[in-house]
Amino acid sequence: MIKLRVVDNFSSFKELGNVWNTLLQKSLDNDVFSTWEWLWNWWKHFGTGRSLRVLVAEEGGEIIGIAPFMLSKYSFGRIGSLSRIEFISFPHGDYNNLILLDKSPIECVELFLEGLLDFSDWNLLDLRDIRDDSMTADCLQKICSSKDFGLKLLDGTFCPYVNLPSSFDAFMAGLSRNIRRNLRKRLKKLQAKYKVEFKSQRDFSSLDKAMEVFFNLHQKRWKAKGMKGAFASEEFKGFHLDVAKAFDEKGWLDLRFLTVDEVPVAAAYTFDYNFKKYGYLTGFDPEFAKYGVGNLLKMYLVKDCIRKGFREYDLTRDFELYKADWATGVKKNLVARLVRGGLFAKMYCWSLENDFARWLSSKFGAHLTFRGD
């Protein structure tokens, strides 16, 4: 018989670290954003004001599933408020999954939902960025079909990826003639004026120094557009410094730079995990935009992935224009929602699923505010 245990305090959550990644390696959805290092460091930096609601399924004294949930409270001006069950690391994790073994996965997911219903302190389950090809999505789809819980599974963001062939020549042949010509032309021009090299975090005096250079390049790109950039937030910087250190120790961090005359002008913050590269964030010096330094760095990364025998370069969620030239396919993230009750929760979900309401919200800057109480 499968039993459910609730982990709702910091020390018990920390203790799970001893078994978390071992279970994840055996799971059906082994993803870098589900690792203990990612979730634990996120909670350390952003958990204040939220409540842990990690659900652990056990059978015969062994853990067979984990639901990494949390409870967050939001307000919408004076109109209403939400108490929402979310995945830990929302909204910063590009993919979110339940950790499920091949043993009774659908039963585990049903037990997780039943366990949540035992708590009266939430009115909306809003689980975002679930990979459409995951066991988590498959189980939730079956539960939606049964209509036992009133759960809805909706389309979310698009996620482009590069399917990697066995050779770099084969990859280049798959690009359009125009892209191939531009890459070669720009690299040749850059090399004619500068000493061009590709470096990693290991070529810096410290990881802190390498990350600071990356932060600056990312901010330069966005400031040139008149925007703040993700790393204007010291909290976000601190989180990624801790993640980078933890991932570097595990061999998962691959922070790459394109340098001209020893000066970094483009950076790619990526993760190598489970024979796959995840491209999380990039940055470049706008003064070198005419050389397409971001694309030149990506070309180098693709070549390195193929050399390592990786099967995929995941460009992660959101189909921005700069990813379009490289993507060989597109996957989709899904959203699972369950309205527990309350008029505002129902109106909020309706607004998320209505095109006109989304346009109004975007135009007038209306959004939920995290309460943290």
N, C-alpha and C positions, 0 to 999 in steps of 0.2 A: 504493500500500500504506500502510495506517495503522500508524504506529509509536507506541510508548508511551515517555514520558519521566517520570521520577519526580522530584518536587521535595520534598526532605526537609530543607532548611536555610533559615534565616531570610533570608539575602540573596537566594537564588534565588526565594523566595516573594515578597519585596518587588519584585523585578524584574518579576514577572508583573503587577504593578499597572499597567504601561504598556499592556497589551492586554486586561486582564480585563473592564472594563466595556464596551469596544467589542465584545468577543465576546458578552457578556451581552445587549447591546441587540439583537443579531442572533439570539439563541438562542430556543428554543421555550418556555423557562420563565423569562421575565424577571421576577424577583421582588426586592423590596428587600432581603430577607435573604440574597440571593446576591451582593449588590454587594461590590466590593472594600473599600469603606469599612467596611461592617459586619463582614466576616470578618477584615480586617487588624487593626482595633481590638480585636476580640474576642481574637485571637491575642496581641496585645501584653499584654493584661491577664490572660488565663487560660491561655496556652500553656505556661507553666512546668510541667515534669514530664510534658508530653505530647510526642509526636513527630509532626512533619509527615509526611503521606503523601499529598501532592497529586499526582494522576495527570493527565498532559497528553497528549492524543491529537493527533498531527500527521500531516498528509498533504501531500506536496509542499512541505514547509517551512512550512506554515500550520497554526495551531492550529484544530482543529475540535471539541474537547471538553475539559472540565476536570472532574475529580472532586475536590471540596474535602474530602478525608478527613484524619483524624488518628488516631493510636493512643493510647489512654488505658488506664491500668492501675488496677484496682480490687481491693479485698479485701472479703470478707464474714466479718468476725470472724476466727476461726481455722478456719472451715469450708473456704474455698476462695478462689481469686482468678481474675480475668478480665483478659485483654489484648484490648481491644475496639477495632475499627475503627468510627469514628463520623464524622458530618459535623462539620466545623469550626463552632463556635458552639453546639453542643449543650451544655446544654439551653435556651439563651436565644433561639435563633432560632425563630420560630413556624412557618416553612416552610423546608424544605431540599430542594435540587434539585441534580442534575448539570447542568452547563452544556453543552447539546447543540445543534448546528446541525442544519439540515434535511438535512445531508449525512451519510448512514450513521449515524444515531443508535444503532440497535440494535447495530451492529458496535462502536461506541465503548464502549457499556456492557459488552458481552461482553469487550472488551479490558481494561476497567478491572477486571473480576472476575478475569480470568486473571492480570493484573498483580499483584493482591493475593495470589493463591495462590502467587506466587513468593517471598513473604516467609513465614518460619516463626515470626515473633514474635507472632502473634495467634491466638486460638482462637474468636473470635466477631465476626461482622460484624453490627452493630446500627444500622441507618440509620432514624432516626425522623423523623416529621413531613414525609413526602413528600406533596405535594398529590395527591389522587386524580384530578384532571383534568389532570395534567401529563404531558409527554412522558416524563419520568423514570419515572413510575408505569407508563405504557403499555409502555415498553421492559422494565421489570422484570417486568411481568405476562407478557409473551411469553416471557421467559427462564424464569420459573417454570413455564410450561406445557410448555416443552421438557424440563425436569427434568435439564438438563445439569450444573447447578451445585449442586442440592439447596437452592436458595434458596426461602424462604417469604415471601409478601407478606400481611400481616395488617392488620386494621382497627385504627386508632389513635384519636386524639381527633377530636371534632366541631368544626367551625369555622363559626359563624354569620356571615352577611353581609347587607348591605342592598343590594338591587338598586335603583339610583336611577332614577326616572322623569325626564321632561324638565322637570317643573315641581314647585315645592315644594308647591303646592296639591294636586297629584295624589298626592304622597307623604303628606301629612297625611290625605287622604281614605282612604288605604289603612290607616291606623291604626285601632284600635278606638275606638268612641265614648267609652269610659271614659278611654282614654289621652289623647285629644285634649282632653277636658274637664279632666283633671288638669293637663296642661301649661299650658293657658291660665289656669286658676284659680291655679296656683302662681306663674306669672310675674306675674300681676296683683297678687297679694298681696305678692310680693317688691318689685315696683316701687312699690307704695303706701308701703312703709316705707324703701326705700333707692334710691339712684341706682345703677341696674344697667347695667353695660357689659360688652362682650366684647372681650378684648384678646389680642394675640399676643406672642411673645418679643421682637418689635421695639419694643414699647412699654416695655420695661425698659431700664435703664441699660447692661446687658450681658447676654449669653446666660448667663453663669455665674449671674447674679442670678436670671434667669427660671427656670433649672433648679433652683436652690436652693429657690425658692418651690414649684415642682412637687414636689420631693423631700419637702418638709415636709408638703404637703397629702396626698400619698400615704401618708406615715407616720402622719399624724393619723388617717386612716380606719382603718388596720389596728391601730393602738394602741388605738383605741376598742373594737376587737373582742378585745383582749387578745393580739394577735399581733404579731410582730416587724415585718413588712413587708419588701418586697424591698430597700429602700434602707437597711436597717440595716447592710448590707455596704458598707464603704468601697470595696472592689474593684469591686462592681457599680455604685456611684455613679460611680467613675472611668471605667469603661467607657462609661457612657451620657453622661457629659460629653464624652468624646472623639467618640462617635458623633454627638451633637447638633451639635457644632462642624463636623464633616465634612459632615453632612447639610445643615446650614444654609448652608454654602458652595455646595453643589450645588442649593439650592432645594428640598430634599426634606423639611426639618423644618417641621412645623406644630404648635407648642406653643401651645395656646389656654387662656385663663382666663376665667372669669366673675367679675367683681368687684362688690362692693357697697360704695358709698361709698369707692371706690378701693382696697379691700382684696380680694385674690384669695381666693375661697372654694371654687372648683372649678377643676380643671385636666385637660386631656387632652393626652397626649403621643402625637402621631400623625405618620405619615410620608405624604407625597404623592409617589407614584411611578408612572409609567407609566399616567397617567389613572385612578388609583385611590388611595383613602385607606386606610391601615392604622392601626387604633386599637390602639396597643401597651399603654399603661398609663394609668390615670386616678387622680385623688385629689380629695378634698373635705373641707371642714371639717364634722365631724359636727354641730356646732351649727346648721348650715343644712340638715341632712338633711330636715327637715319641708317644705322648699321644693322638694325634688327638684332641687337645683342641678346635679347630675351629668347628669340627663336634660335639663334646660334647655340646658346647654352642648352636649349631643349634638344637640339639635334645631337649634341654631345651626350646628353643624358640617355637618349634613345639608344645610341650606339653602345653605351656602357651597359644598359639594361640587357641588350641582346647578348653582349659578351658574357654577362653573368647567368644567362639562361632564363631570364624572367619571361613570363608569359604575357604580362600585361603592364602597361603604364596607365594608371588610373588618373585622369585629370580632375577627378572629384566633382562635387556637385556644382550645378549652375553652368549653363552652356554659354559662357562669355565668348565674344568674337575671337579673342586671341587663341582660343582652344580649337576653333573650327577647322583650321588648316591641318591640324594634326590628328584629329579624331578619326578613327576607322569605324566607330560604332557608338551608340548611345544607349545607356541603361536609364532606369527611372527609379527615383525614390518614391515611396508611398507614405501616406499619413493614415494612422488609425485613430478614430475618434469615437468617444462614447460620452454622450451628455447624461450626466447623472440627474440633473434637475436644475430648475431655476430659469426664469425668463431671460436674464441677461446672457447666461451660458448658451441658450438656444439662439439668441440673436447674434451673439459673437460668432458662432459656428456658421450661421447662415451668411454673415458678412464675408467670412473667409471663402465661402463657396460661391459667392455671387460676384460676377465680373464688375458690375457697376459699383457695388459697395466697396470692392477692393480699390477701384479707381478713385472714389471719393476719399477713402482713407489715405491713399498715397498723395493725393493733391493737397489735402488739408493737414497732413502730418498727424492724423489721429492714430494713436497706438496705445497698447497696453503699457503700463508702468509697473516694474517690479516693486513690490511693497517692502519686502525684506523684514517683515515683522512676525 
